[in-house]
Amino acid sequence: MQVYTKILIGMLVGAIVGLTLGPNSSLLEADIYKVTSWERLDLQLDKDDPSTAFSLPPKPSKPGAKPTAPKPLRLKIVETRDAEFTDAKGETSTLTAWSKVQMPITHQMLLRDKDGALAERLGNPVVGDEVTVWVKHQHTELESGGHTVWPIPISGFGDTLVSWMKPVGDAFMRLIKMVIVPLVFASLLVGVASLGDIRKLGRMGLRTLGLYMGTTAAAVSIGLAVAHLINPGSFIDERSRVALQAQFEGAAGSTADAAAEAPSTVENLLNIIPGNPAESLVTGDMLQVIFFAVLFGVALTFLDNKNGQPVVTLMDRVQNAMVVIIHIVMKIAPYGVAALVAEVVGTSGFSVLKGLFVYGLAVLIGLALHGAIVYGLIVKYLAKLPILGFLRAARPAQLIAFSTSSSSAALPVSMECAEENLGVSNPVASFVIPLGSTVNMDGTALYQGVAAIFIAQVFQMDLSVGDQIGIVATATMASIGAAGVPGAGMVTLAMVLTASGIPTVGVALILGMDRLLDMFRTGLNVTGDLAVTAAMARSEGDDLKILTKQEDKRDTKRGFEKRLDGGQEPIEPE
């Protein structure tokens, strides 16, 4: 069975587990509250005695510190008390008013309790203790009638199951990311040194950046057009809007804080030049790694063959070793993918997916149109390859990108697909693909276009033509240099919303579906990387040829199948 078939099975298993056994599964008992916004909790030791009310200390802000999402607090439900609530229309509803819960005492809780007032109020508990308290539910009256209730219960079993599976997915992600920096640095240095002509590198670099920028601008434009045609904001009623805002308010605030700390365009350009190349390699700053590798490779071409060749040979061997590691890691890919998908689907839940279905559909339609039209034209007329054959060759990289939601994690597999499945030369693949994994965020840019219009529609804002042109420009620039990791698109989206005058609180409306859509848009990003790489390879004179299934099985030194069957050999130092 081929590797991508196993990955597909892993994705299917993960989706089924997430829907049926995840924290938001309708098949399981909802017996806990999972709260990220601690300061919003209205707590009392005795629900009938207001003097016993207290609140949890908020997360302290540190100047210059990187904003992070608050750690969730799990409250086990012991019992609930209902009450009747009447809305402005005179309609009465029976809703949960109070919940008696077991609240765990955590390190963070006691560390934030600077004056010890909270510990004294709770009877001086220690870390690991559980305190019985009452949670007063917050009810928001809707103009359309009825109320929403917060917090919302989820399944404790499902949440525990997902948390147990999460380390498997995290381990898989870390194993892939482990080889990214050495692989990119070594392959890029070897590729640049083998070109031997800095002018050729400059020409290819300018054409690559120009094509990436053009496809990104096209992606945002398609996103805006689809959002206007479908008008997804009109399908969100007031109840869903208020509930989503309440559920994801804490995470949305962290996203806005991160966007506020984002560097300017000029700072981003200056940050490409590493102050300390060793630090860039350690921290994995890909733009800085690319810059240093290119400059190092160019410098080697100015040395004579005797002095430059040993370095190039060493880096070539490092590159080959990193490829073998990737094939070892791919052996556990189905299990890691299953864990990642189970977490995404289980956390999103059916209620969120149902409420944002039309919005998600608009994003998917936009992604499909961009892939079919823009990338289809690039593959057919610039790369001169059959589209179906290209998609088959790119499938392993697409599946890794889809399941991990990370262009960076898919980078090693993308390079393997380009060189082995499409026949792209190493100098071209080692330059264009790492650059694309950093600056080519077409799926993210298109998603931001749809999201911006969607949020504006929900808040009934009329955006002028100038505002929408600004969205195209801002999303295009913001997507360049966005980190190729899950969730980075939300930070750039907050920047786009701010620049367009759209309330950033609207981010809370789409956060529940972001991770799921992130999978699709990352898959499109990687497809774009490979399409542009094939086009650049054709313009550089590479003889592209798609690897067939028969050739893959017959030649164990190409493709993803049987690359480790040759066995191990002892290697002695000279």
URJO-V634934 format. One line per field, one symbol per residue. ss: DSSP state (H for helix, E for strand, C for the rest). psi: psi as a letter, one per 30 degrees, with the letter a starting at -180 (. if undefined). A space follows every 50 residues. Layout:
BEGIN
ss: ???
psi: ???
END
This chain:
BEGIN
ss: CCHHHHHHHHHHHHHHHHHHHCCCCCCCCCCEEEECCHHHCCEECCCCCH HHEECCCCCCCCCCCCCCCCCCEEEEEEEEEEEEEECCCCCEEEEEEEEE EEEECCHHHHHHCCCCHHHHHCCCCCCCCEEEEEEECEEEECCCCCEEEE CCEECHHHHHHHHHHHHHHHHHHHHHHHCHHHHHHHHHHHHHHHHCCHHH HHHHHHHHHHHHHHHHHHHHHHHHHHHHHHCHHHHCCHHHHHHHHHHHHH HHHHHHHHHHCCCCHHHHHHCCCCCCHHHHHHHCCHHHHHHHHHHHHHHH HCCCHHHHHHHHHHHHHHHHHHHHHHHHHHHHHHHHHHHHHHHHHHHHHH HHHHHCHHHHHHHHHHHHHHHHHHHHHHHHHHCCCCHHHHHHHHHHHHHH HHHHCCHHHHHHHHHHHHHHHCCCCHHHHHHHHHHHHHHCCHHHHHHHHH HHHHHHHHCCCCCCHHHHHHHHHHHHHHHCCCCCCCCHHHHHHHHHHHHH CCCHHHHHHHHHHHHHHHHHHHHHHHHHHHHHHHHHHHHCCCCCCCCCHH HHHHCCCCCCCCCCCCCCCCCCCC
psi: klefeeeeeeeeeeeeeeefglfgkfflkjglkjkeieffkjkkejfgjf fgkllkklkkkkkfkkklklklkkjkkellkllkkkaffgkkkjlkekkk ljkkkleeeeefiefgeeeeegghllkflkkklkkjkkkkkkefkallkk lkklkeeeeeeeeefefeeeeeeeeefefeeeeeeeeeeeeeefegjfee eeeeeeeeeeeeeeeeeeeeeeeeeeeeeehffffjleeeeeeeeeegee eeeeeeeeeffklleeeeeefejkejeeeeeefhjeeeeeeeeeeeeeee fflleeeeeeeeeeeeeeeeeeeeeeeeefegeeeeeeeeeeeeeeeele eeeeegeeeeeeeeeeeeeeeedeeeeeeefefhlkeeeeeeefeeeeee eeffhjeeefeeeeeeeeeeffgkleeeefeeeeeefefjheeeeeeeee eeeeeeeeghkjkleeeeeeeeeeeeeefkfkkhlkfffeeeeeeeeeff gkkfffefefeffeeefeeeeeeeeeeeeeeeeeeeeefggkjkkkklee eeeejfglafkgfgffllkkkkk.
END
